[in-house]
Amino acid sequence: MHFTKMHGLGNDYLYVYGEPVNPEKLSIRLSERHFGAGSDGMIWISHSDIADFKMRIFNADGSEAKMCGNGIRCVGKYVYDKGYTDKKHLTIETLSGIKILDLKTSGGKVKSVSVDMGNAEISSDLTINVNGEKITCTPVSMGNPHAVIFVSDAEAVELDKIGPSIEHHEVFPGGVNVEFVQIIDKNTIRMRVWERGSGITMACGTGACASAAASVIKNHCIYNEDISVILDGGTLKINVASDLGITMTGPAETIYEGEVEV
């Protein structure tokens, strides 16, 4: 099987064009960073009857995700750079609906991608008991579930200790992505993430969107202006419209091509 390893701000996946066979097992095996290729999961790209292409996302633990913001930008780069399309305006079918991509190219290659991520759905704050402490979070859906937690210092958060407890908390029966957000100013936030099914990752596109939306709702940031979301792997630009429509812009990079016996 031929695969392409790509990343969006260090959020790395293995990309394959074709219909998945045993995708859960392959994702667990190949995502392992010592005995596999090493990744946050696998993304399969194929024909769609309702959009230009379809993507399916499997996390490092084999679970299937509905959407991945960093991953979908790399899908745009994959299909354009490899000649599957010459369009710079694409529709991609995902489990959370059809997403619209605008590709920015240079020298015949995609350098960055803007994605219409749809509308954020924000619920009332929840206060939950986690490891003996009360934590207040803002639930946000970007087609997948997020718990946004505002903190004074994102760097000080012990992600590996608190992340799993919130991901598997009883109030989130299907699990949840967890974002810890520090407000820098009206147009800048710092975010670190524990991703459902993958653990600590360098970046999370849907998490950045959820964090920006929650920041705007709470008047920490401004509607209809670009918000720089600083992640461990780099910075995404997120724009939150007055109707909570979200546009995400960021880079997409190819790391290497590989083959593996399956």
Secondary structure as UniProt FT lines:
FT   STRAND          2..8
FT   TURN            9..10
FT   STRAND          11..17
FT   HELIX           23..31
FT   TURN            33..35
FT   STRAND          41..46
FT   STRAND          53..59
FT   TURN            60..61
FT   STRAND          64..65
FT   HELIX           69..81
FT   TURN            82..83
FT   STRAND          89..94
FT   TURN            95..96
FT   STRAND          97..106
FT   TURN            107..108
FT   STRAND          109..119
FT   STRAND          121..122
FT   STRAND          126..130
FT   TURN            131..132
FT   STRAND          133..141
FT   STRAND          145..150
FT   HELIX           154..156
FT   HELIX           159..167
FT   TURN            170..171
FT   TURN            173..174
FT   STRAND          177..185
FT   TURN            186..187
FT   STRAND          188..195
FT   TURN            196..198
FT   STRAND          199..200
FT   HELIX           205..217
FT   TURN            218..219
FT   TURN            223..224
FT   STRAND          226..231
FT   TURN            232..233
FT   STRAND          234..240
FT   TURN            242..243
FT   STRAND          245..251
FT   STRAND          253..259
//
